[in-house]
């Protein structure tokens, strides 16, 4: 855990703890549950399962990554909690405060905090709502329009430097329009992989790409269903324009 990531849109992954529970249709075929519960038996998934904090050595890694790039102008992206949800109700208040302190202690890193529980932000975030660190990118997972319409109005009111959507697994069409009058900075699009994967219609991704182009939203095509080859017209991998990344 915490080593250079194989996820295409980040540089590192960091898991402060392990364990979660299913809260949406996108969780049905959770890879983290399959790996950490069913295969390795590290934790028990679900509302009554124990969340396990990772080692002290693992918690030191972000400090090492930050030190390695200090003064270089580089800003590695860190995806936080690929094997958990940082706003999980069952997580210790102290653990979340420790994570908030670590993020503040590593301003050289951009922290990508993705959640399926954005409604918990007001109660559980470790900073005052108006003082979110500038190196936090705050994201929500939305598998279809219903989830977007429910959760984007909450995220749109939070003053994060980058607000993004993980549309993965894509389970239905999604249009990044809402009654808020605002749109995300970035959308990651991806089909489901693994056993029993559900099919993402390519037209969903193509239509979303068109909307992103019209609305100035950075678009990142992560994968097709089952990791099939990405069609040439969808092989677009942009990052938010105001973060220093090439688009």
C-alpha positions as CSV (number, residue, x, y, z in Angstrom):
1,X,0.0,0.0,0.0
2,X,1.1,3.6,-0.7
3,X,3.5,2.7,-3.5
4,X,3.4,4.2,-7.0
5,X,0.0,3.6,-8.3
6,X,-1.2,1.7,-11.4
7,X,-4.3,3.9,-11.5
8,X,-3.9,6.0,-14.6
9,X,-5.1,9.3,-13.1
10,X,-2.9,9.4,-10.0
11,X,0.8,9.0,-9.1
12,X,0.4,7.4,-5.7
13,X,-2.2,5.7,-3.7
14,X,-2.4,5.9,0.1
15,X,-4.7,3.9,2.3
16,X,-4.9,5.3,5.9
17,X,-7.1,2.4,6.8
18,X,-8.9,-0.6,5.2
19,X,-12.5,-1.6,5.2
20,X,-15.9,-0.2,4.1
21,X,-19.5,-1.2,3.4
22,X,-21.7,-1.1,0.3
23,X,-23.8,2.0,-0.1
24,X,-24.7,2.2,-3.8
25,X,-25.2,0.0,-6.9
26,X,-21.6,0.9,-7.9
27,X,-20.4,-1.1,-4.9
28,X,-22.0,-4.3,-6.0
29,X,-18.8,-5.8,-7.4
30,X,-16.3,-4.0,-5.2
31,X,-12.7,-4.9,-6.0
32,X,-11.5,-3.8,-2.6
33,X,-14.0,-6.1,-0.8
34,X,-13.0,-9.0,-3.2
35,X,-9.4,-8.5,-2.5
36,X,-9.1,-7.5,1.2
37,X,-12.0,-9.5,2.6
38,X,-12.7,-12.5,0.4
39,X,-9.1,-13.2,-0.9
40,X,-6.7,-12.0,1.8
41,X,-9.1,-12.0,4.8
42,X,-7.5,-8.8,6.1
43,X,-10.8,-7.2,7.1
44,X,-14.5,-8.1,7.2
45,X,-16.5,-5.9,4.9
46,X,-19.8,-4.4,5.9
47,X,-21.4,-2.2,8.6
48,X,-20.2,-4.5,11.4
49,X,-16.8,-5.2,10.0
50,X,-13.7,-3.7,11.7
51,X,-11.9,-0.9,9.9
52,X,-8.1,-1.5,10.3
53,X,-5.6,1.4,10.4
54,X,-2.5,0.8,8.2
55,X,1.0,0.8,9.6
56,X,3.1,3.7,10.9
57,X,5.6,3.0,8.1
58,X,2.8,3.4,5.6
59,X,1.7,6.7,7.1
60,X,5.2,8.0,6.7
61,X,5.2,7.4,2.9
62,X,3.4,10.7,2.0
63,X,6.0,12.6,4.0
64,X,8.7,10.9,1.9
65,X,6.9,11.6,-1.4
66,X,6.6,15.3,-0.4
67,X,10.2,15.5,0.6
68,X,11.4,14.0,-2.7
69,X,9.7,16.7,-4.8
70,X,10.3,19.7,-2.5
71,X,11.7,22.6,-4.5
72,X,11.2,20.8,-7.9
73,X,7.9,22.4,-8.8
74,X,6.4,18.9,-9.3
75,X,3.0,18.1,-7.7
76,X,2.4,14.4,-7.4
77,X,-1.3,13.3,-7.1
78,X,-2.2,11.0,-4.2
79,X,-5.4,9.1,-4.4
80,X,-6.5,8.6,-0.8
81,X,-8.4,5.5,0.3
82,X,-8.7,3.1,-2.6
83,X,-9.5,0.4,-0.1
84,X,-11.9,2.4,2.0
85,X,-14.0,5.6,2.0
86,X,-12.5,8.5,3.9
87,X,-16.0,9.7,5.0
88,X,-17.1,6.2,6.2
89,X,-19.3,6.6,9.3
90,X,-17.5,3.7,11.0
91,X,-14.1,5.3,11.0
92,X,-12.5,6.8,14.2
93,X,-12.7,10.6,14.5
94,X,-9.0,10.5,15.5
95,X,-7.9,8.6,12.4
96,X,-9.7,11.2,10.2
97,X,-8.0,14.0,12.1
98,X,-4.6,12.4,11.7
99,X,-5.3,12.2,7.9
100,X,-6.3,15.8,7.8
101,X,-3.1,16.7,9.7
102,X,-1.0,14.6,7.2
103,X,-2.5,16.4,4.3
104,X,-1.7,19.8,5.8
105,X,1.8,18.6,6.5
106,X,2.4,17.7,2.8
107,X,1.5,20.8,0.7
108,X,3.8,19.5,-2.1
109,X,1.2,16.8,-2.8
110,X,-2.3,17.1,-4.4
111,X,-4.6,14.8,-2.4
112,X,-7.5,13.3,-4.3
113,X,-10.2,12.5,-1.8
114,X,-13.0,10.5,-3.4
115,X,-16.1,9.5,-1.5
116,X,-19.6,7.9,-2.0
117,X,-20.7,9.7,1.2
118,X,-20.4,13.4,0.5
119,X,-23.4,14.0,2.7
120,X,-21.1,13.2,5.6
121,X,-18.6,16.0,4.8
122,X,-20.1,18.7,7.0
123,X,-19.9,16.4,10.1
124,X,-16.8,14.4,9.4
125,X,-14.3,16.5,7.5
126,X,-11.2,17.2,9.7
127,X,-11.1,20.9,8.8
128,X,-13.5,23.8,9.1
129,X,-15.6,23.9,6.0
130,X,-14.1,27.2,4.8
131,X,-10.5,26.2,5.4
132,X,-10.1,23.1,3.2
133,X,-6.4,22.9,2.4
134,X,-5.5,24.1,-1.1
135,X,-3.9,20.8,-2.0
136,X,-7.2,18.9,-1.6
137,X,-9.1,17.8,-4.7
138,X,-12.6,16.6,-3.5
139,X,-14.5,14.1,-5.6
140,X,-17.7,12.0,-5.6
141,X,-18.5,8.7,-7.2
142,X,-21.6,8.9,-9.5
143,X,-22.5,5.9,-11.5
144,X,-25.6,7.5,-13.2
145,X,-27.6,10.7,-13.4
146,X,-29.6,10.0,-10.2
147,X,-26.4,9.8,-8.1
148,X,-25.1,12.9,-9.8
149,X,-28.2,14.9,-9.2
150,X,-28.3,13.9,-5.6
151,X,-24.6,14.5,-4.7
152,X,-23.3,17.2,-7.0
153,X,-25.4,20.0,-5.4
154,X,-23.6,19.1,-2.1
155,X,-20.1,19.0,-3.5
156,X,-20.8,22.2,-5.6
157,X,-21.2,24.1,-2.3
158,X,-17.9,23.0,-0.9
159,X,-14.9,25.3,-1.5
160,X,-12.4,22.8,-2.7
161,X,-9.7,23.8,-5.2
162,X,-10.7,21.0,-7.6
163,X,-14.1,19.3,-7.5
164,X,-14.4,16.2,-9.6
165,X,-16.6,13.2,-10.5
166,X,-15.6,9.6,-10.8
167,X,-18.1,8.2,-13.2
168,X,-16.9,4.6,-12.7
169,X,-18.4,2.1,-13.0
170,X,-20.6,3.9,-15.4
171,X,-24.0,2.3,-15.0
172,X,-26.2,4.7,-16.9
173,X,-26.0,8.0,-18.9
174,X,-24.8,11.0,-17.1
175,X,-25.0,14.7,-18.1
176,X,-23.0,17.1,-15.9
177,X,-25.8,19.7,-15.8
178,X,-27.7,20.6,-12.6
179,X,-29.8,23.2,-11.1
180,X,-26.8,24.6,-9.2
181,X,-25.6,26.5,-12.3
182,X,-22.1,25.0,-11.8
183,X,-20.2,22.1,-13.2
184,X,-17.3,19.9,-12.0
185,X,-13.7,20.7,-12.9
186,X,-13.0,17.2,-13.9
187,X,-14.8,13.9,-14.8
188,X,-13.1,10.5,-14.9
189,X,-15.1,8.0,-17.0
190,X,-14.7,4.2,-16.8
191,X,-16.5,1.0,-17.4
192,X,-16.6,-1.9,-15.0
193,X,-14.1,-4.7,-15.0
194,X,-13.8,-8.0,-13.3
195,X,-16.3,-10.9,-13.0
196,X,-20.0,-10.1,-13.6
197,X,-19.1,-6.7,-15.0
198,X,-22.0,-4.5,-16.2
199,X,-21.8,-3.0,-19.7
200,X,-21.1,0.6,-20.3
201,X,-22.6,1.8,-23.5
202,X,-19.9,3.7,-25.4
203,X,-22.5,6.3,-26.4
204,X,-22.6,7.3,-22.7
205,X,-18.9,8.2,-22.7
206,X,-19.1,9.9,-26.1
207,X,-22.1,12.1,-25.1
208,X,-20.4,13.0,-21.8
209,X,-17.2,13.9,-23.7
210,X,-19.2,16.3,-25.9
211,X,-20.8,17.9,-22.8
212,X,-17.4,18.3,-21.1
213,X,-16.0,20.0,-24.2
214,X,-19.0,22.4,-24.3
215,X,-18.8,23.2,-20.6
216,X,-15.0,23.4,-20.2
217,X,-14.8,20.3,-18.0
218,X,-11.6,18.2,-18.2
219,X,-12.4,14.7,-19.3
220,X,-10.4,11.5,-18.5
221,X,-11.3,8.2,-20.2
222,X,-9.9,5.6,-17.8
223,X,-11.2,2.3,-19.3
224,X,-13.9,0.6,-21.3
225,X,-15.9,-2.3,-20.0
226,X,-13.6,-5.2,-19.2
227,X,-10.6,-3.0,-20.0
228,X,-11.3,-3.4,-23.7
229,X,-9.3,-1.1,-26.0
230,X,-10.4,2.5,-25.8
231,X,-11.7,3.7,-29.2
232,X,-9.5,6.5,-30.7
233,X,-12.1,9.1,-30.4
234,X,-12.5,8.4,-26.6
235,X,-8.8,8.3,-25.8
236,X,-8.9,11.6,-24.1
237,X,-7.0,12.0,-20.8
238,X,-7.2,15.6,-19.5
239,X,-6.5,17.1,-16.1
240,X,-8.0,20.3,-14.7
241,X,-6.5,23.2,-16.4
242,X,-5.6,25.3,-13.4
243,X,-3.6,22.6,-11.6
244,X,-0.4,22.7,-13.7
245,X,-1.1,19.6,-15.7
246,X,-0.9,19.5,-19.5
247,X,-4.3,19.0,-21.1
